[in-house]
């Protein structure tokens, strides 16, 4: 997996983002997808857009852009990274996202919100918090 950054994050946050991505990928990415194409490209883009914690865009050939708000606290940043990695996992599994329902009713958001909490607890335990 290749992670690149567009925009500036403090070094501490950048290192934490990379650590959260490595942790989340180990937990969520299907072995079959990794075996078939181990080259997954994740571009982390810094944003200051109000009202946006983060989002995930799938391009093609296992290339993704995850936008993260630079103003998030450390805890919110990790939670958002893990949430967006759930979407990466969904895309890698070939799932089709619901774009017509209200945000809170979309199956992929319901799953991502549930998984982010579990993953964040595991991540914090992994780091000794």
ChimeraX commands (.cxc) that place a marker at each C-alpha (Angstrom):
marker #1 position 0.00,0.00,0.00 radius 0.5
marker #1 position 1.22,3.46,-0.89 radius 0.5
marker #1 position 0.09,6.51,1.11 radius 0.5
marker #1 position 0.83,10.00,-0.16 radius 0.5
marker #1 position -0.14,13.38,1.27 radius 0.5
marker #1 position -1.52,16.42,-0.55 radius 0.5
marker #1 position -1.52,19.49,1.61 radius 0.5
marker #1 position 0.16,19.93,4.94 radius 0.5
marker #1 position -0.51,18.18,8.18 radius 0.5
marker #1 position 1.66,18.60,11.24 radius 0.5
marker #1 position 4.27,15.82,11.27 radius 0.5
marker #1 position 2.68,14.29,14.38 radius 0.5
marker #1 position -0.72,14.10,12.68 radius 0.5
marker #1 position 0.79,12.74,9.47 radius 0.5
marker #1 position 2.55,9.95,11.38 radius 0.5
marker #1 position -0.67,9.17,13.26 radius 0.5
marker #1 position -2.66,9.04,10.01 radius 0.5
marker #1 position -0.15,6.54,8.57 radius 0.5
marker #1 position -0.31,4.45,11.75 radius 0.5
marker #1 position -4.13,4.43,11.68 radius 0.5
marker #1 position -4.15,3.47,7.99 radius 0.5
marker #1 position -1.74,0.58,8.57 radius 0.5
marker #1 position -3.81,-0.61,11.53 radius 0.5
marker #1 position -7.13,-0.29,9.70 radius 0.5
marker #1 position -5.86,-1.96,6.54 radius 0.5
marker #1 position -4.64,-4.94,8.53 radius 0.5
marker #1 position -8.08,-5.27,10.14 radius 0.5
marker #1 position -10.38,-4.61,7.19 radius 0.5
marker #1 position -8.96,-5.12,3.73 radius 0.5
marker #1 position -9.94,-8.44,2.24 radius 0.5
marker #1 position -7.02,-10.80,1.74 radius 0.5
marker #1 position -8.30,-11.67,-1.73 radius 0.5
marker #1 position -8.12,-8.05,-2.89 radius 0.5
marker #1 position -4.66,-7.60,-1.47 radius 0.5
marker #1 position -3.41,-10.84,-3.02 radius 0.5
marker #1 position -4.86,-9.96,-6.42 radius 0.5
marker #1 position -3.47,-6.42,-6.45 radius 0.5
marker #1 position -1.26,-5.45,-3.54 radius 0.5
marker #1 position -0.87,-1.94,-4.92 radius 0.5
marker #1 position -3.46,0.15,-3.15 radius 0.5
marker #1 position -2.86,3.88,-3.47 radius 0.5
marker #1 position -4.30,6.21,-0.86 radius 0.5
marker #1 position -3.88,9.93,-1.30 radius 0.5
marker #1 position -4.54,11.88,1.90 radius 0.5
marker #1 position -5.74,15.36,1.11 radius 0.5
marker #1 position -5.87,18.09,3.74 radius 0.5
marker #1 position -8.98,20.23,3.73 radius 0.5
marker #1 position -10.42,23.04,5.81 radius 0.5
marker #1 position -13.95,22.73,4.43 radius 0.5
marker #1 position -16.47,23.57,7.15 radius 0.5
marker #1 position -18.80,20.76,8.11 radius 0.5
marker #1 position -16.57,18.07,6.60 radius 0.5
marker #1 position -14.64,15.70,8.84 radius 0.5
marker #1 position -13.62,13.52,5.94 radius 0.5
marker #1 position -14.70,11.67,2.85 radius 0.5
marker #1 position -13.45,8.96,0.52 radius 0.5
marker #1 position -13.33,8.91,-3.26 radius 0.5
marker #1 position -12.59,5.85,-5.37 radius 0.5
marker #1 position -11.00,6.51,-8.74 radius 0.5
marker #1 position -9.99,3.20,-10.32 radius 0.5
marker #1 position -7.24,0.62,-10.16 radius 0.5
marker #1 position -7.39,0.63,-6.34 radius 0.5
marker #1 position -6.68,4.35,-6.11 radius 0.5
marker #1 position -8.44,6.38,-3.42 radius 0.5
marker #1 position -8.44,9.93,-2.11 radius 0.5
marker #1 position -9.35,10.48,1.52 radius 0.5
marker #1 position -9.93,14.09,2.48 radius 0.5
marker #1 position -9.39,14.90,6.14 radius 0.5
marker #1 position -10.14,18.17,7.89 radius 0.5
marker #1 position -6.96,19.69,9.30 radius 0.5
marker #1 position -8.84,21.14,12.28 radius 0.5
marker #1 position -9.84,17.75,13.73 radius 0.5
marker #1 position -8.53,16.81,17.16 radius 0.5
marker #1 position -6.19,13.81,17.36 radius 0.5
marker #1 position -9.02,11.54,18.50 radius 0.5
marker #1 position -11.41,12.81,15.81 radius 0.5
marker #1 position -8.71,12.44,13.18 radius 0.5
marker #1 position -8.09,8.77,14.00 radius 0.5
marker #1 position -11.83,8.07,14.11 radius 0.5
marker #1 position -12.32,9.75,10.74 radius 0.5
marker #1 position -9.40,7.89,9.14 radius 0.5
marker #1 position -10.83,4.57,10.34 radius 0.5
marker #1 position -14.32,5.53,9.15 radius 0.5
marker #1 position -13.01,6.35,5.68 radius 0.5
marker #1 position -11.00,3.12,5.57 radius 0.5
marker #1 position -14.27,1.23,6.05 radius 0.5
marker #1 position -15.35,2.86,2.78 radius 0.5
marker #1 position -12.07,1.83,1.12 radius 0.5
marker #1 position -12.77,-1.73,2.25 radius 0.5
marker #1 position -16.32,-1.52,0.88 radius 0.5
marker #1 position -15.01,-0.35,-2.50 radius 0.5
marker #1 position -12.34,-3.08,-2.56 radius 0.5
marker #1 position -15.09,-5.65,-2.00 radius 0.5
marker #1 position -16.98,-4.25,-5.00 radius 0.5
marker #1 position -19.93,-2.95,-3.00 radius 0.5
marker #1 position -22.13,-0.32,-4.61 radius 0.5
marker #1 position -22.72,2.79,-2.54 radius 0.5
marker #1 position -26.21,4.20,-1.98 radius 0.5
marker #1 position -26.29,7.79,-3.19 radius 0.5
marker #1 position -30.06,8.32,-3.13 radius 0.5
marker #1 position -31.00,7.78,0.53 radius 0.5
marker #1 position -30.47,10.34,3.25 radius 0.5
marker #1 position -26.93,10.22,4.64 radius 0.5
marker #1 position -28.00,8.66,7.96 radius 0.5
marker #1 position -29.95,5.93,6.13 radius 0.5
marker #1 position -27.22,4.82,3.72 radius 0.5
marker #1 position -26.13,1.24,4.48 radius 0.5
marker #1 position -22.46,2.02,3.91 radius 0.5
marker #1 position -22.53,4.96,6.36 radius 0.5
marker #1 position -24.36,2.89,8.99 radius 0.5
marker #1 position -21.64,0.23,8.67 radius 0.5
marker #1 position -18.82,2.80,8.70 radius 0.5
marker #1 position -20.14,4.53,11.83 radius 0.5
marker #1 position -20.51,1.21,13.64 radius 0.5
marker #1 position -17.07,-0.03,12.58 radius 0.5
marker #1 position -15.27,3.25,13.38 radius 0.5
marker #1 position -16.19,2.91,17.05 radius 0.5
marker #1 position -14.96,-0.69,17.28 radius 0.5
marker #1 position -11.78,0.05,15.35 radius 0.5
marker #1 position -11.04,3.18,17.39 radius 0.5
marker #1 position -11.29,1.19,20.64 radius 0.5
marker #1 position -8.95,-1.46,19.23 radius 0.5
marker #1 position -6.55,1.20,17.92 radius 0.5
marker #1 position -6.45,2.95,21.29 radius 0.5
marker #1 position -5.81,-0.41,23.00 radius 0.5
marker #1 position -3.08,-1.15,20.47 radius 0.5
marker #1 position -1.42,2.16,21.35 radius 0.5
marker #1 position -1.82,1.58,25.09 radius 0.5
marker #1 position -4.51,4.19,25.80 radius 0.5
marker link #1:1,2 radius 0.2
marker link #1:2,3 radius 0.2
marker link #1:3,4 radius 0.2
marker link #1:4,5 radius 0.2
marker link #1:5,6 radius 0.2
marker link #1:6,7 radius 0.2
marker link #1:7,8 radius 0.2
marker link #1:8,9 radius 0.2
marker link #1:9,10 radius 0.2
marker link #1:10,11 radius 0.2
marker link #1:11,12 radius 0.2
marker link #1:12,13 radius 0.2
marker link #1:13,14 radius 0.2
marker link #1:14,15 radius 0.2
marker link #1:15,16 radius 0.2
marker link #1:16,17 radius 0.2
marker link #1:17,18 radius 0.2
marker link #1:18,19 radius 0.2
marker link #1:19,20 radius 0.2
marker link #1:20,21 radius 0.2
marker link #1:21,22 radius 0.2
marker link #1:22,23 radius 0.2
marker link #1:23,24 radius 0.2
marker link #1:24,25 radius 0.2
marker link #1:25,26 radius 0.2
marker link #1:26,27 radius 0.2
marker link #1:27,28 radius 0.2
marker link #1:28,29 radius 0.2
marker link #1:29,30 radius 0.2
marker link #1:30,31 radius 0.2
marker link #1:31,32 radius 0.2
marker link #1:32,33 radius 0.2
marker link #1:33,34 radius 0.2
marker link #1:34,35 radius 0.2
marker link #1:35,36 radius 0.2
marker link #1:36,37 radius 0.2
marker link #1:37,38 radius 0.2
marker link #1:38,39 radius 0.2
marker link #1:39,40 radius 0.2
marker link #1:40,41 radius 0.2
marker link #1:41,42 radius 0.2
marker link #1:42,43 radius 0.2
marker link #1:43,44 radius 0.2
marker link #1:44,45 radius 0.2
marker link #1:45,46 radius 0.2
marker link #1:46,47 radius 0.2
marker link #1:47,48 radius 0.2
marker link #1:48,49 radius 0.2
marker link #1:49,50 radius 0.2
marker link #1:50,51 radius 0.2
marker link #1:51,52 radius 0.2
marker link #1:52,53 radius 0.2
marker link #1:53,54 radius 0.2
marker link #1:54,55 radius 0.2
marker link #1:55,56 radius 0.2
marker link #1:56,57 radius 0.2
marker link #1:57,58 radius 0.2
marker link #1:58,59 radius 0.2
marker link #1:59,60 radius 0.2
marker link #1:60,61 radius 0.2
marker link #1:61,62 radius 0.2
marker link #1:62,63 radius 0.2
marker link #1:63,64 radius 0.2
marker link #1:64,65 radius 0.2
marker link #1:65,66 radius 0.2
marker link #1:66,67 radius 0.2
marker link #1:67,68 radius 0.2
marker link #1:68,69 radius 0.2
marker link #1:69,70 radius 0.2
marker link #1:70,71 radius 0.2
marker link #1:71,72 radius 0.2
marker link #1:72,73 radius 0.2
marker link #1:73,74 radius 0.2
marker link #1:74,75 radius 0.2
marker link #1:75,76 radius 0.2
marker link #1:76,77 radius 0.2
marker link #1:77,78 radius 0.2
marker link #1:78,79 radius 0.2
marker link #1:79,80 radius 0.2
marker link #1:80,81 radius 0.2
marker link #1:81,82 radius 0.2
marker link #1:82,83 radius 0.2
marker link #1:83,84 radius 0.2
marker link #1:84,85 radius 0.2
marker link #1:85,86 radius 0.2
marker link #1:86,87 radius 0.2
marker link #1:87,88 radius 0.2
marker link #1:88,89 radius 0.2
marker link #1:89,90 radius 0.2
marker link #1:90,91 radius 0.2
marker link #1:91,92 radius 0.2
marker link #1:92,93 radius 0.2
marker link #1:93,94 radius 0.2
marker link #1:94,95 radius 0.2
marker link #1:95,96 radius 0.2
marker link #1:96,97 radius 0.2
marker link #1:97,98 radius 0.2
marker link #1:98,99 radius 0.2
marker link #1:99,100 radius 0.2
marker link #1:100,101 radius 0.2
marker link #1:101,102 radius 0.2
marker link #1:102,103 radius 0.2
marker link #1:103,104 radius 0.2
marker link #1:104,105 radius 0.2
marker link #1:105,106 radius 0.2
marker link #1:106,107 radius 0.2
marker link #1:107,108 radius 0.2
marker link #1:108,109 radius 0.2
marker link #1:109,110 radius 0.2
marker link #1:110,111 radius 0.2
marker link #1:111,112 radius 0.2
marker link #1:112,113 radius 0.2
marker link #1:113,114 radius 0.2
marker link #1:114,115 radius 0.2
marker link #1:115,116 radius 0.2
marker link #1:116,117 radius 0.2
marker link #1:117,118 radius 0.2
marker link #1:118,119 radius 0.2
marker link #1:119,120 radius 0.2
marker link #1:120,121 radius 0.2
marker link #1:121,122 radius 0.2
marker link #1:122,123 radius 0.2
marker link #1:123,124 radius 0.2
marker link #1:124,125 radius 0.2
marker link #1:125,126 radius 0.2
marker link #1:126,127 radius 0.2
marker link #1:127,128 radius 0.2
marker link #1:128,129 radius 0.2
view
